[in-house]
Amino acid sequence: MRMAYDIIKRPVITEQSMADAEMKRYVFEVAKDSNKVEIAKAVEEIFGVKVVKVNTMNVQGKLKRTGRYPAGRRASWKKAMVTLSDDSKAIELFEGMV
């Protein structure tokens, strides 16, 4: 069995994710082979909150030019949007950034 920190890689900090943090919806980069149940358990274990819903999506890597040679590609990754319950506390990691 994998550890929770193997499933949750890092938070995704964007304008949209900061706006969603007010509604207790947080965005994380997660392991590509993890499923919604594993992601929910990992977030509950790491942050001590109650997860209501998990949405996931696979993000394709962008094409990037490398000079005059053919374009390369950034790595693809998986994104998870986690919604917390109303009575759950907020995640402190996102607090000071809004």
N, CA, C and O atoms as CSV, one atom per row, in Angstrom:
chain,resi,resn,atom,element,x,y,z
A,1,MET,N,N,0.837,-1.191,0.000
A,1,MET,CA,C,0.000,0.000,0.000
A,1,MET,C,C,0.875,1.245,0.000
A,1,MET,O,O,1.892,1.304,0.690
A,2,ARG,N,N,0.469,2.229,-0.775
A,2,ARG,CA,C,1.251,3.447,-0.894
A,2,ARG,C,C,0.945,4.410,0.244
A,2,ARG,O,O,-0.131,4.371,0.842
A,3,MET,N,N,1.905,5.269,0.528
A,3,MET,CA,C,1.715,6.308,1.529
A,3,MET,C,C,0.886,7.447,0.928
A,3,MET,O,O,0.791,7.577,-0.292
A,4,ALA,N,N,0.296,8.259,1.784
A,4,ALA,CA,C,-0.533,9.378,1.322
A,4,ALA,C,C,0.296,10.393,0.556
A,4,ALA,O,O,-0.200,11.012,-0.386
A,5,TYR,N,N,1.554,10.573,0.947
A,5,TYR,CA,C,2.414,11.542,0.279
A,5,TYR,C,C,2.900,11.047,-1.083
A,5,TYR,O,O,3.412,11.839,-1.874
A,6,ASP,N,N,2.749,9.749,-1.372
A,6,ASP,CA,C,3.038,9.233,-2.702
A,6,ASP,C,C,1.890,9.530,-3.665
A,6,ASP,O,O,2.099,9.621,-4.874
A,7,ILE,N,N,0.683,9.681,-3.131
A,7,ILE,CA,C,-0.488,9.950,-3.964
A,7,ILE,C,C,-0.627,11.440,-4.237
A,7,ILE,O,O,-0.805,11.842,-5.387
A,8,ILE,N,N,-0.547,12.269,-3.190
A,8,ILE,CA,C,-0.664,13.727,-3.332
A,8,ILE,C,C,0.738,14.278,-3.561
A,8,ILE,O,O,1.590,14.190,-2.677
A,9,LYS,N,N,0.983,14.848,-4.745
A,9,LYS,CA,C,2.320,15.350,-5.062
A,9,LYS,C,C,2.509,16.791,-4.636
A,9,LYS,O,O,3.469,17.110,-3.935
A,10,ARG,N,N,1.585,17.687,-5.060
A,10,ARG,CA,C,1.727,19.107,-4.723
A,10,ARG,C,C,0.398,19.806,-4.961
A,10,ARG,O,O,-0.430,19.319,-5.730
A,11,PRO,N,N,0.188,20.949,-4.303
A,11,PRO,CA,C,-1.014,21.731,-4.613
A,11,PRO,C,C,-0.814,22.515,-5.907
A,11,PRO,O,O,0.311,22.863,-6.266
A,12,VAL,N,N,-1.907,22.788,-6.595
A,12,VAL,CA,C,-1.872,23.594,-7.812
A,12,VAL,C,C,-2.350,24.988,-7.434
A,12,VAL,O,O,-3.497,25.170,-7.024
A,13,ILE,N,N,-1.457,25.982,-7.574
A,13,ILE,CA,C,-1.755,27.347,-7.167
A,13,ILE,C,C,-1.982,28.189,-8.416
A,13,ILE,O,O,-1.030,28.551,-9.107
A,14,THR,N,N,-3.252,28.503,-8.707
A,14,THR,CA,C,-3.612,29.365,-9.823
A,14,THR,C,C,-4.698,30.323,-9.340
A,14,THR,O,O,-5.196,30.188,-8.222
A,15,GLU,N,N,-5.061,31.285,-10.175
A,15,GLU,CA,C,-6.132,32.200,-9.810
A,15,GLU,C,C,-7.450,31.453,-9.620
A,15,GLU,O,O,-8.196,31.724,-8.679
A,16,GLN,N,N,-7.725,30.522,-10.510
A,16,GLN,CA,C,-8.969,29.770,-10.407
A,16,GLN,C,C,-9.001,28.901,-9.160
A,16,GLN,O,O,-10.038,28.816,-8.503
A,17,SER,N,N,-7.896,28.256,-8.819
A,17,SER,CA,C,-7.886,27.403,-7.634
A,17,SER,C,C,-7.986,28.230,-6.355
A,17,SER,O,O,-8.546,27.761,-5.364
A,18,MET,N,N,-7.460,29.439,-6.360
A,18,MET,CA,C,-7.588,30.314,-5.190
A,18,MET,C,C,-9.030,30.802,-5.037
A,18,MET,O,O,-9.513,30.951,-3.915
A,19,ALA,N,N,-9.716,31.049,-6.143
A,19,ALA,CA,C,-11.127,31.441,-6.070
A,19,ALA,C,C,-11.977,30.272,-5.569
A,19,ALA,O,O,-12.933,30.479,-4.823
A,20,ASP,N,N,-11.639,29.057,-5.969
A,20,ASP,CA,C,-12.380,27.882,-5.515
A,20,ASP,C,C,-12.095,27.543,-4.058
A,20,ASP,O,O,-12.898,26.857,-3.425
A,21,ALA,N,N,-10.974,28.003,-3.510
A,21,ALA,CA,C,-10.630,27.708,-2.123
A,21,ALA,C,C,-11.638,28.332,-1.166
A,21,ALA,O,O,-11.827,27.826,-0.060
A,22,GLU,N,N,-12.288,29.424,-1.570
A,22,GLU,CA,C,-13.313,30.035,-0.728
A,22,GLU,C,C,-14.529,29.126,-0.585
A,22,GLU,O,O,-15.245,29.195,0.414
A,23,MET,N,N,-14.766,28.269,-1.587
A,23,MET,CA,C,-15.884,27.323,-1.544
A,23,MET,C,C,-15.422,25.951,-1.039
A,23,MET,O,O,-16.133,24.959,-1.199
A,24,LYS,N,N,-14.239,25.895,-0.432
A,24,LYS,CA,C,-13.642,24.660,0.102
A,24,LYS,C,C,-13.428,23.617,-0.991
A,24,LYS,O,O,-13.679,22.428,-0.790
A,25,ARG,N,N,-12.961,24.080,-2.150
A,25,ARG,CA,C,-12.581,23.193,-3.248
A,25,ARG,C,C,-11.101,23.437,-3.523
A,25,ARG,O,O,-10.705,24.560,-3.834
A,26,TYR,N,N,-10.290,22.402,-3.412
A,26,TYR,CA,C,-8.840,22.526,-3.532
A,26,TYR,C,C,-8.343,21.648,-4.674
A,26,TYR,O,O,-8.928,20.605,-4.966
A,27,VAL,N,N,-7.255,22.080,-5.318
A,27,VAL,CA,C,-6.724,21.384,-6.487
A,27,VAL,C,C,-5.319,20.874,-6.160
A,27,VAL,O,O,-4.491,21.607,-5.617
A,28,PHE,N,N,-5.067,19.619,-6.495
A,28,PHE,CA,C,-3.775,18.981,-6.244
A,28,PHE,C,C,-3.308,18.247,-7.492
A,28,PHE,O,O,-4.116,17.757,-8.280
A,29,GLU,N,N,-1.990,18.180,-7.658
A,29,GLU,CA,C,-1.409,17.256,-8.621
A,29,GLU,C,C,-1.248,15.928,-7.903
A,29,GLU,O,O,-0.712,15.877,-6.797
A,30,VAL,N,N,-1.711,14.853,-8.531
A,30,VAL,CA,C,-1.691,13.542,-7.894
A,30,VAL,C,C,-0.984,12.533,-8.801
A,30,VAL,O,O,-0.698,12.818,-9.964
A,31,ALA,N,N,-0.711,11.360,-8.253
A,31,ALA,CA,C,-0.079,10.291,-9.028
A,31,ALA,C,C,-1.020,9.845,-10.140
A,31,ALA,O,O,-2.233,9.779,-9.944
A,32,LYS,N,N,-0.460,9.540,-11.304
A,32,LYS,CA,C,-1.272,9.207,-12.481
A,32,LYS,C,C,-2.072,7.917,-12.303
A,32,LYS,O,O,-3.131,7.765,-12.912
A,33,ASP,N,N,-1.590,6.993,-11.484
A,33,ASP,CA,C,-2.277,5.717,-11.322
A,33,ASP,C,C,-3.173,5.669,-10.086
A,33,ASP,O,O,-3.639,4.592,-9.713
A,34,SER,N,N,-3.425,6.809,-9.443
A,34,SER,CA,C,-4.290,6.833,-8.269
A,34,SER,C,C,-5.746,7.022,-8.683
A,34,SER,O,O,-6.034,7.616,-9.723
A,35,ASN,N,N,-6.664,6.508,-7.855
A,35,ASN,CA,C,-8.086,6.662,-8.142
A,35,ASN,C,C,-8.724,7.611,-7.129
A,35,ASN,O,O,-8.048,8.091,-6.219
A,36,LYS,N,N,-10.013,7.882,-7.279
A,36,LYS,CA,C,-10.694,8.875,-6.460
A,36,LYS,C,C,-10.742,8.478,-4.989
A,36,LYS,O,O,-10.610,9.337,-4.117
A,37,VAL,N,N,-10.926,7.207,-4.702
A,37,VAL,CA,C,-10.991,6.741,-3.321
A,37,VAL,C,C,-9.643,6.931,-2.634
A,37,VAL,O,O,-9.589,7.400,-1.497
A,38,GLU,N,N,-8.555,6.572,-3.313
A,38,GLU,CA,C,-7.221,6.756,-2.742
A,38,GLU,C,C,-6.920,8.236,-2.507
A,38,GLU,O,O,-6.330,8.590,-1.486
A,39,ILE,N,N,-7.317,9.100,-3.439
A,39,ILE,CA,C,-7.066,10.534,-3.303
A,39,ILE,C,C,-7.824,11.089,-2.108
A,39,ILE,O,O,-7.270,11.870,-1.334
A,40,ALA,N,N,-9.088,10.698,-1.946
A,40,ALA,CA,C,-9.889,11.182,-0.824
A,40,ALA,C,C,-9.287,10.746,0.509
A,40,ALA,O,O,-9.206,11.547,1.441
A,41,LYS,N,N,-8.867,9.493,0.608
A,41,LYS,CA,C,-8.267,9.003,1.855
A,41,LYS,C,C,-6.946,9.707,2.147
A,41,LYS,O,O,-6.646,10.002,3.304
A,42,ALA,N,N,-6.154,9.979,1.112
A,42,ALA,CA,C,-4.871,10.649,1.306
A,42,ALA,C,C,-5.059,12.078,1.804
A,42,ALA,O,O,-4.345,12.514,2.707
A,43,VAL,N,N,-6.016,12.817,1.224
A,43,VAL,CA,C,-6.265,14.197,1.663
A,43,VAL,C,C,-6.793,14.205,3.093
A,43,VAL,O,O,-6.396,15.056,3.888
A,44,GLU,N,N,-7.678,13.277,3.431
A,44,GLU,CA,C,-8.194,13.201,4.798
A,44,GLU,C,C,-7.084,12.885,5.792
A,44,GLU,O,O,-7.067,13.423,6.899
A,45,GLU,N,N,-6.163,12.018,5.404
A,45,GLU,CA,C,-5.062,11.646,6.297
A,45,GLU,C,C,-4.059,12.780,6.474
A,45,GLU,O,O,-3.613,13.035,7.592
A,46,ILE,N,N,-3.702,13.454,5.405
A,46,ILE,CA,C,-2.670,14.492,5.471
A,46,ILE,C,C,-3.182,15.740,6.189
A,46,ILE,O,O,-2.499,16.277,7.060
A,47,PHE,N,N,-4.380,16.205,5.829
A,47,PHE,CA,C,-4.863,17.492,6.323
A,47,PHE,C,C,-5.886,17.373,7.439
A,47,PHE,O,O,-6.225,18.389,8.045
A,48,GLY,N,N,-6.391,16.195,7.741
A,48,GLY,CA,C,-7.361,16.021,8.823
A,48,GLY,C,C,-8.698,16.675,8.522
A,48,GLY,O,O,-9.272,17.332,9.391
A,49,VAL,N,N,-9.205,16.506,7.308
A,49,VAL,CA,C,-10.470,17.105,6.886
A,49,VAL,C,C,-11.398,16.007,6.386
A,49,VAL,O,O,-10.986,14.854,6.258
A,50,LYS,N,N,-12.663,16.365,6.099
A,50,LYS,CA,C,-13.645,15.421,5.573
A,50,LYS,C,C,-13.903,15.744,4.111
A,50,LYS,O,O,-14.372,16.836,3.788
A,51,VAL,N,N,-13.601,14.799,3.221
A,51,VAL,CA,C,-13.767,14.981,1.778
A,51,VAL,C,C,-15.155,14.494,1.365
A,51,VAL,O,O,-15.575,13.397,1.733
A,52,VAL,N,N,-15.861,15.329,0.593
A,52,VAL,CA,C,-17.190,14.990,0.100
A,52,VAL,C,C,-17.121,14.464,-1.325
A,52,VAL,O,O,-17.798,13.492,-1.663
A,53,LYS,N,N,-16.298,15.106,-2.172
A,53,LYS,CA,C,-16.304,14.807,-3.595
A,53,LYS,C,C,-14.899,14.974,-4.167
A,53,LYS,O,O,-14.149,15.854,-3.746
A,54,VAL,N,N,-14.551,14.123,-5.128
A,54,VAL,CA,C,-13.270,14.215,-5.827
A,54,VAL,C,C,-13.530,14.144,-7.323
A,54,VAL,O,O,-14.162,13.205,-7.806
A,55,ASN,N,N,-13.044,15.137,-8.053
A,55,ASN,CA,C,-13.077,15.126,-9.518
A,55,ASN,C,C,-11.640,15.024,-10.008
A,55,ASN,O,O,-10.756,15.695,-9.476
A,56,THR,N,N,-11.400,14.192,-11.016
A,56,THR,CA,C,-10.051,14.036,-11.546
A,56,THR,C,C,-10.044,14.292,-13.041
A,56,THR,O,O,-11.059,14.138,-13.721
A,57,MET,N,N,-8.874,14.688,-13.541
A,57,MET,CA,C,-8.698,14.847,-14.985
A,57,MET,C,C,-7.227,14.636,-15.324
A,57,MET,O,O,-6.333,14.986,-14.554
A,58,ASN,N,N,-7.005,14.054,-16.501
A,58,ASN,CA,C,-5.657,13.884,-17.007
A,58,ASN,C,C,-5.319,15.102,-17.861
A,58,ASN,O,O,-6.056,15.440,-18.788
A,59,VAL,N,N,-4.200,15.763,-17.547
A,59,VAL,CA,C,-3.778,16.969,-18.240
A,59,VAL,C,C,-2.662,16.594,-19.208
A,59,VAL,O,O,-1.639,16.045,-18.799
A,60,GLN,N,N,-2.855,16.887,-20.482
A,60,GLN,CA,C,-1.835,16.600,-21.491
A,60,GLN,C,C,-0.709,17.617,-21.396
A,60,GLN,O,O,-0.955,18.795,-21.135
A,61,GLY,N,N,0.516,17.175,-21.605
A,61,GLY,CA,C,1.657,18.080,-21.598
A,61,GLY,C,C,1.626,19.008,-22.802
A,61,GLY,O,O,1.201,18.622,-23.890
A,62,LYS,N,N,2.080,20.228,-22.593
A,62,LYS,CA,C,2.064,21.213,-23.674
A,62,LYS,C,C,3.231,20.971,-24.630
A,62,LYS,O,O,4.287,20.482,-24.229
A,63,LEU,N,N,3.023,21.318,-25.888
A,63,LEU,CA,C,4.112,21.302,-26.853
A,63,LEU,C,C,4.998,22.516,-26.616
A,63,LEU,O,O,4.494,23.628,-26.457
A,64,LYS,N,N,6.299,22.316,-26.592
A,64,LYS,CA,C,7.251,23.402,-26.369
A,64,LYS,C,C,8.339,23.345,-27.432
A,64,LYS,O,O,8.848,22.274,-27.762
A,65,ARG,N,N,8.683,24.501,-27.957
A,65,ARG,CA,C,9.735,24.577,-28.968
A,65,ARG,C,C,11.101,24.473,-28.302
A,65,ARG,O,O,11.296,24.927,-27.175
A,66,THR,N,N,12.029,23.875,-29.011
A,66,THR,CA,C,13.397,23.767,-28.515
A,66,THR,C,C,14.342,24.303,-29.584
A,66,THR,O,O,15.183,23.571,-30.105
A,67,GLY,N,N,14.199,25.575,-29.904
A,67,GLY,CA,C,15.031,26.169,-30.948
A,67,GLY,C,C,14.481,25.832,-32.317
A,67,GLY,O,O,13.268,25.846,-32.522
A,68,ARG,N,N,15.360,25.530,-33.253
A,68,ARG,CA,C,14.887,25.239,-34.606
A,68,ARG,C,C,14.522,23.780,-34.812
A,68,ARG,O,O,14.043,23.401,-35.881
A,69,TYR,N,N,14.746,22.955,-33.790
A,69,TYR,CA,C,14.430,21.537,-33.897
A,69,TYR,C,C,12.942,21.311,-33.672
A,69,TYR,O,O,12.237,22.230,-33.253
A,70,PRO,N,N,12.461,20.127,-33.937
A,70,PRO,CA,C,11.030,19.863,-33.714
A,70,PRO,C,C,10.651,20.089,-32.246
A,70,PRO,O,O,11.470,19.966,-31.336
A,71,ALA,N,N,9.396,20.419,-32.065
A,71,ALA,CA,C,8.910,20.735,-30.727
A,71,ALA,C,C,8.952,19.504,-29.830
A,71,ALA,O,O,8.725,18.380,-30.278
A,72,GLY,N,N,9.244,19.740,-28.563
A,72,GLY,CA,C,9.195,18.690,-27.564
A,72,GLY,C,C,7.866,18.766,-26.832
A,72,GLY,O,O,6.991,19.545,-27.209
A,73,ARG,N,N,7.715,17.979,-25.810
A,73,ARG,CA,C,6.467,17.957,-25.058
A,73,ARG,C,C,6.778,17.881,-23.573
A,73,ARG,O,O,7.639,17.115,-23.139
A,74,ARG,N,N,6.060,18.693,-22.799
A,74,ARG,CA,C,6.156,18.589,-21.343
A,74,ARG,C,C,5.455,17.312,-20.890
A,74,ARG,O,O,4.685,16.712,-21.640
A,75,ALA,N,N,5.729,16.912,-19.665
A,75,ALA,CA,C,5.149,15.675,-19.142
A,75,ALA,C,C,3.655,15.847,-18.884
A,75,ALA,O,O,3.210,16.915,-18.465
A,76,SER,N,N,2.890,14.799,-19.133
A,76,SER,CA,C,1.476,14.780,-18.795
A,76,SER,C,C,1.331,14.481,-17.312
A,76,SER,O,O,2.201,13.842,-16.721
A,77,TRP,N,N,0.227,14.940,-16.698
A,77,TRP,CA,C,0.018,14.744,-15.274
A,77,TRP,C,C,-1.466,14.651,-14.967
A,77,TRP,O,O,-2.303,14.900,-15.834
A,78,LYS,N,N,-1.791,14.290,-13.731
A,78,LYS,CA,C,-3.177,14.116,-13.316
A,78,LYS,C,C,-3.516,15.150,-12.252
A,78,LYS,O,O,-2.743,15.390,-11.325
A,79,LYS,N,N,-4.690,15.756,-12.407
A,79,LYS,CA,C,-5.150,16.804,-11.492
A,79,LYS,C,C,-6.390,16.309,-10.769
A,79,LYS,O,O,-7.256,15.672,-11.369
A,80,ALA,N,N,-6.475,16.607,-9.455
A,80,ALA,CA,C,-7.642,16.239,-8.661
A,80,ALA,C,C,-8.204,17.482,-7.992
A,80,ALA,O,O,-7.472,18.239,-7.355
A,81,MET,N,N,-9.529,17.690,-8.144
A,81,MET,CA,C,-10.228,18.781,-7.471
A,81,MET,C,C,-11.023,18.162,-6.331
A,81,MET,O,O,-11.944,17.376,-6.555
A,82,VAL,N,N,-10.654,18.527,-5.099
A,82,VAL,CA,C,-11.215,17.919,-3.902
A,82,VAL,C,C,-12.154,18.919,-3.239
A,82,VAL,O,O,-11.755,20.050,-2.960
A,83,THR,N,N,-13.394,18.516,-2.985
A,83,THR,CA,C,-14.377,19.352,-2.301
A,83,THR,C,C,-14.537,18.836,-0.875
A,83,THR,O,O,-14.736,17.642,-0.650
A,84,LEU,N,N,-14.447,19.761,0.087
A,84,LEU,CA,C,-14.570,19.404,1.501
A,84,LEU,C,C,-15.996,19.633,1.978
A,84,LEU,O,O,-16.761,20.362,1.346
A,85,SER,N,N,-16.352,19.005,3.098
A,85,SER,CA,C,-17.683,19.198,3.671
A,85,SER,C,C,-17.783,20.590,4.282
A,85,SER,O,O,-16.769,21.234,4.551
A,86,ASP,N,N,-19.022,21.053,4.500
A,86,ASP,CA,C,-19.242,22.401,5.037
A,86,ASP,C,C,-18.721,22.547,6.460
A,86,ASP,O,O,-18.222,23.611,6.826
A,87,ASP,N,N,-18.829,21.492,7.270
A,87,ASP,CA,C,-18.378,21.582,8.661
A,87,ASP,C,C,-16.889,21.287,8.813
A,87,ASP,O,O,-16.370,21.344,9.928
A,88,SER,N,N,-16.195,20.977,7.737
A,88,SER,CA,C,-14.767,20.690,7.780
A,88,SER,C,C,-13.965,21.988,7.843
A,88,SER,O,O,-14.395,23.023,7.334
A,89,LYS,N,N,-12.802,21.917,8.471
A,89,LYS,CA,C,-11.949,23.105,8.537
A,89,LYS,C,C,-11.263,23.327,7.188
A,89,LYS,O,O,-11.167,22.409,6.372
A,90,ALA,N,N,-10.787,24.554,6.962
A,90,ALA,CA,C,-10.083,24.877,5.716
A,90,ALA,C,C,-8.660,24.337,5.787
A,90,ALA,O,O,-8.122,24.142,6.877
A,91,ILE,N,N,-8.056,24.098,4.648
A,91,ILE,CA,C,-6.664,23.640,4.590
A,91,ILE,C,C,-5.755,24.852,4.750
A,91,ILE,O,O,-5.873,25.816,3.994
A,92,GLU,N,N,-4.863,24.815,5.709
A,92,GLU,CA,C,-4.029,25.971,6.052
A,92,GLU,C,C,-3.058,26.356,4.944
A,92,GLU,O,O,-2.632,27.508,4.864
A,93,LEU,N,N,-2.712,25.408,4.100
A,93,LEU,CA,C,-1.758,25.658,3.032
A,93,LEU,C,C,-2.245,26.748,2.093
A,93,LEU,O,O,-1.434,27.497,1.549
A,94,PHE,N,N,-3.544,26.850,1.892
A,94,PHE,CA,C,-4.119,27.804,0.940
A,94,PHE,C,C,-4.574,29.099,1.601
A,94,PHE,O,O,-5.031,30.001,0.898
A,95,GLU,N,N,-4.468,29.232,2.922
A,95,GLU,CA,C,-5.075,30.334,3.636
A,95,GLU,C,C,-4.463,31.699,3.311
A,95,GLU,O,O,-5.201,32.631,2.991
A,96,GLY,N,N,-3.155,31.841,3.381
A,96,GLY,CA,C,-2.528,33.154,3.247
A,96,GLY,C,C,-2.372,33.643,1.822
A,96,GLY,O,O,-1.848,34.739,1.620
A,97,MET,N,N,-2.799,32.886,0.827
A,97,MET,CA,C,-2.539,33.246,-0.550
A,97,MET,C,C,-3.681,34.011,-1.216
A,97,MET,O,O,-3.495,34.565,-2.299
A,98,VAL,N,N,-4.842,34.051,-0.601
A,98,VAL,CA,C,-5.990,34.721,-1.223
A,98,VAL,C,C,-5.961,36.192,-0.909
A,98,VAL,O,O,-6.844,36.933,-1.341
